[in-house]
Amino acid sequence: MKYIYYTINPRERLFKQLAGFLYFLMLSDIKKRILVLPKFELSGRYYYFEDLFDVNKIKENYNVISSDEYSKDMIEDTEFHLSSFNQLPLVNPNYNKYRKSLYYNEKYYKIFDQLKEFGFNDPENNPTNSYIAVHWRQDDFLKVRPQVTYNIDELVKFCKNKLKELNIDNIYISTDCTLESDLKYINDNLPVFKFPEISDITDIEYAIIESIACSNADYFIGTSHSLYTSNIIGERNKLGRSENKSVLMPLNVIIEK
């Protein structure tokens, strides 16, 4: 076989599909085969790999082709993995090796740079001079992994202590929490800044820009077992963020290497 062609179960979110991509990038590298870059099915819409990520960065280090370059003449020489659940987790010793070649499409870095230049939603007191970022996972984790989630009081207390310790006055919180009372409590008790409205982007693209913001923070607090958090840690490692600048909730476990 010369090629590897795979798909991830479309019910999976972007960053789980991204962990799947890293797994098959590793598999194709080990087997010395050509990986066909996937189309991501997300929220009922298809995205080509190059819509979201930088193909050239991958091609600099690995033997890959786009889905448009793949043809029916290659089928007989292809190893198929369809609707797969395979993932390459952060704890895998090869994670950073493959993650460091993965860059978002340049347009998302440019959007983040523009937001940063204008101080997000506070141009007179630019929070991006120094800030902490938090990924506070709620949603399904409250049922399937309650042991790794902070409640609202624990979150605010931990963040206040970290802001004081680092002498930082701004914090960005990425969360899927929908409880208005919890969101209000956060805004009332922490110096939170937010993105202004960004026109003409999808929820998937917003998640990418938000992850870039978390990756560029002075300090990052993530949620254990979350692939969204894992991806941010991978991006921070790629950017050369120094050790002891990231921690996982609920235990103060340093995860950058």
C-alpha positions as CSV (number, residue, x, y, z in Angstrom):
1,M,0.0,0.0,0.0
2,K,1.2,3.5,-0.8
3,Y,-1.5,5.8,0.7
4,I,-3.5,6.1,3.9
5,Y,-7.0,7.6,3.6
6,Y,-9.0,8.2,6.7
7,T,-12.1,9.9,8.1
8,I,-13.1,10.7,11.7
9,N,-16.6,10.1,12.9
10,P,-18.4,13.3,12.0
11,R,-20.0,13.5,15.4
12,E,-16.7,14.4,16.9
13,R,-15.7,18.0,17.4
14,L,-12.9,19.8,15.7
15,F,-10.2,19.2,18.3
16,K,-11.0,15.5,18.6
17,Q,-10.8,15.3,14.8
18,L,-7.5,17.1,15.0
19,A,-6.2,14.5,17.5
20,G,-7.2,12.0,14.9
21,F,-5.3,13.7,12.2
22,L,-2.1,13.7,14.4
23,Y,-2.6,9.9,14.9
24,F,-2.8,9.2,11.2
25,L,0.1,11.6,10.5
26,M,2.1,9.5,12.9
27,L,0.9,6.2,11.3
28,S,1.7,7.3,7.8
29,D,5.2,8.4,8.9
30,I,5.9,5.1,10.7
31,K,4.6,3.1,7.7
32,K,6.3,5.4,5.1
33,R,3.0,6.0,3.3
34,I,1.4,9.1,1.8
35,L,-1.3,10.5,4.0
36,V,-4.4,11.9,2.2
37,L,-5.3,15.1,4.1
38,P,-8.9,14.9,5.3
39,K,-12.0,17.0,4.8
40,F,-13.5,17.7,8.2
41,E,-17.2,17.3,8.6
42,L,-18.2,19.8,11.4
43,S,-21.6,21.1,12.3
44,G,-23.0,19.8,9.1
45,R,-20.4,21.5,6.9
46,Y,-17.3,20.2,5.2
47,Y,-14.0,22.0,5.5
48,Y,-11.0,21.2,3.4
49,F,-7.8,20.7,5.5
50,E,-6.3,23.8,3.8
51,D,-9.4,25.9,4.8
52,L,-8.3,25.6,8.5
53,F,-4.6,24.7,8.4
54,D,-1.4,25.4,6.6
55,V,-0.7,22.6,4.2
56,N,2.8,23.8,3.2
57,K,4.0,23.5,6.8
58,I,2.9,19.8,6.9
59,K,4.4,19.1,3.5
60,E,7.8,20.5,4.6
61,N,8.1,17.5,7.0
62,Y,5.7,14.8,5.9
63,N,4.6,13.1,2.8
64,V,1.0,14.2,2.3
65,I,-1.4,15.1,-0.5
66,S,-4.6,17.1,-0.5
67,S,-8.0,15.4,-1.0
68,D,-8.2,17.0,-4.4
69,E,-5.0,15.4,-5.4
70,Y,-6.3,11.9,-4.5
71,S,-8.0,10.1,-7.4
72,K,-9.9,6.8,-8.0
73,D,-6.8,5.4,-9.7
74,M,-5.1,5.3,-6.2
75,I,-7.8,3.3,-4.5
76,E,-6.3,-0.1,-4.9
77,D,-3.1,1.1,-3.4
78,T,-4.8,2.7,-0.4
79,E,-5.2,1.6,3.2
80,F,-8.5,2.9,4.5
81,H,-9.6,3.9,8.0
82,L,-13.2,5.1,7.8
83,S,-15.2,6.8,10.6
84,S,-12.3,6.2,12.9
85,F,-12.1,7.1,16.6
86,N,-8.2,7.0,16.8
87,Q,-6.4,9.9,18.5
88,L,-2.9,10.9,19.4
89,P,-3.2,12.3,22.9
90,L,-1.0,14.9,24.6
91,V,0.5,12.2,26.9
92,N,1.9,10.3,23.9
93,P,5.7,10.8,23.7
94,N,5.3,11.5,20.0
95,Y,2.7,14.2,20.3
96,N,4.9,17.3,20.2
97,K,6.9,15.8,17.3
98,Y,3.9,15.8,15.1
99,R,2.0,18.8,16.6
100,K,4.9,21.2,15.9
101,S,4.4,20.9,12.2
102,L,0.7,21.8,12.5
103,Y,-0.1,25.5,11.9
104,Y,-3.5,27.1,11.4
105,N,-4.3,28.9,8.2
106,E,-2.4,32.2,8.3
107,K,-5.7,34.2,8.1
108,Y,-6.5,33.1,11.7
109,Y,-3.2,34.3,13.1
110,K,-3.8,37.6,11.3
111,I,-7.2,38.0,12.8
112,F,-5.8,37.4,16.3
113,D,-3.0,39.9,15.6
114,Q,-5.5,42.5,14.6
115,L,-7.6,41.9,17.7
116,K,-4.5,42.1,19.9
117,E,-3.3,45.3,18.2
118,F,-6.6,47.0,19.0
119,G,-6.7,45.7,22.6
120,F,-9.6,43.4,22.0
121,N,-12.6,45.2,23.5
122,D,-10.5,47.7,25.6
123,P,-8.2,49.8,23.4
124,E,-7.4,52.3,26.1
125,N,-6.2,49.6,28.6
126,N,-4.9,46.9,26.3
127,P,-5.3,43.6,28.1
128,T,-3.0,41.8,25.7
129,N,0.1,43.4,27.2
130,S,-0.2,40.7,29.8
131,Y,-3.0,38.2,30.4
132,I,-3.9,34.8,31.8
133,A,-6.1,32.5,29.7
134,V,-8.4,29.8,31.0
135,H,-10.2,26.9,29.3
136,W,-13.0,26.0,31.7
137,R,-14.7,23.0,30.3
138,Q,-18.3,22.3,31.5
139,D,-21.1,20.8,29.3
140,D,-20.7,17.0,29.0
141,F,-17.7,17.0,31.4
142,L,-20.1,17.7,34.3
143,K,-21.5,14.3,33.7
144,V,-18.7,12.2,32.3
145,R,-15.7,13.7,34.1
146,P,-16.9,15.7,37.1
147,Q,-13.7,15.0,38.9
148,V,-11.6,17.2,36.5
149,T,-13.9,20.2,36.6
150,Y,-13.7,23.1,39.0
151,N,-17.0,24.6,40.3
152,I,-17.5,28.3,39.9
153,D,-16.2,29.2,43.3
154,E,-13.1,27.0,42.9
155,L,-12.4,28.6,39.5
156,V,-12.7,32.1,40.7
157,K,-10.6,31.5,43.8
158,F,-7.8,29.8,41.8
159,C,-7.8,32.5,39.1
160,K,-7.7,35.3,41.7
161,N,-4.7,33.7,43.4
162,K,-2.9,33.2,40.1
163,L,-3.5,36.8,39.0
164,K,-2.1,38.0,42.3
165,E,0.9,35.6,42.2
166,L,1.8,36.7,38.6
167,N,0.9,40.4,39.1
168,I,-1.4,40.3,36.1
169,D,-4.6,42.3,35.8
170,N,-6.4,40.6,32.8
171,I,-7.9,37.2,32.2
172,Y,-9.5,35.6,29.2
173,I,-11.9,32.7,29.8
174,S,-12.9,30.2,27.1
175,T,-15.8,28.1,28.3
176,D,-18.8,26.2,27.1
177,C,-20.7,27.1,30.2
178,T,-24.2,28.4,29.5
179,L,-25.4,29.2,33.0
180,E,-26.0,32.9,33.0
181,S,-25.6,33.0,36.8
182,D,-22.1,31.4,36.6
183,L,-21.0,33.7,33.7
184,K,-22.2,36.8,35.6
185,Y,-20.3,35.6,38.7
186,I,-17.2,35.3,36.7
187,N,-17.6,38.7,35.1
188,D,-18.4,40.3,38.5
189,N,-15.4,38.7,40.3
190,L,-12.6,38.5,37.7
191,P,-11.0,41.1,35.4
192,V,-12.3,39.4,32.3
193,F,-11.8,40.7,28.8
194,K,-13.6,39.4,25.7
195,F,-13.4,39.5,21.9
196,P,-15.3,42.1,20.1
197,E,-17.8,40.7,17.6
198,I,-16.0,39.2,14.6
199,S,-18.0,39.2,11.4
200,D,-18.2,36.5,8.8
201,I,-16.7,33.6,10.7
202,T,-18.2,30.3,11.8
203,D,-18.2,28.8,15.3
204,I,-15.4,26.5,14.2
205,E,-13.3,29.4,13.1
206,Y,-14.1,31.3,16.3
207,A,-12.8,28.3,18.3
208,I,-9.5,28.4,16.4
209,I,-9.0,32.1,17.0
210,E,-9.9,31.6,20.7
211,S,-7.4,28.8,20.9
212,I,-4.7,31.1,19.5
213,A,-5.5,33.7,22.1
214,C,-5.1,31.0,24.8
215,S,-1.8,29.9,23.3
216,N,-0.4,33.4,23.4
217,A,-1.3,34.1,27.0
218,D,1.4,34.6,29.6
219,Y,-0.1,31.8,31.6
220,F,-2.6,29.1,30.7
221,I,-5.0,27.2,32.9
222,G,-6.6,24.2,31.1
223,T,-9.0,21.4,31.8
224,S,-7.5,17.9,32.3
225,H,-8.6,15.3,29.6
226,S,-9.9,18.0,27.3
227,L,-8.6,17.8,23.7
228,Y,-9.2,21.5,23.3
229,T,-6.8,22.1,26.2
230,S,-4.4,19.6,24.7
231,N,-4.3,21.4,21.4
232,I,-3.6,24.7,23.2
233,I,-0.7,23.1,25.1
234,G,0.6,21.7,21.8
235,E,0.5,25.2,20.2
236,R,2.1,26.8,23.3
237,N,4.9,24.2,23.1
238,K,5.4,24.9,19.4
239,L,5.6,28.7,20.2
240,G,8.3,28.0,22.8
241,R,6.4,29.0,25.8
242,S,8.7,28.4,28.8
243,E,8.1,25.7,31.4
244,N,5.8,26.1,34.3
245,K,3.5,28.4,32.3
246,S,0.6,26.0,32.0
247,V,-1.4,24.0,34.5
248,L,-4.4,21.7,34.4
249,M,-7.4,21.9,36.6
250,P,-8.3,20.6,39.1
251,L,-4.8,19.5,40.1
252,N,-1.8,21.8,39.8
253,V,0.0,19.5,37.4
254,I,2.5,21.2,35.2
255,I,2.1,19.8,31.7
256,E,4.4,21.8,29.4
257,K,7.7,20.1,28.5
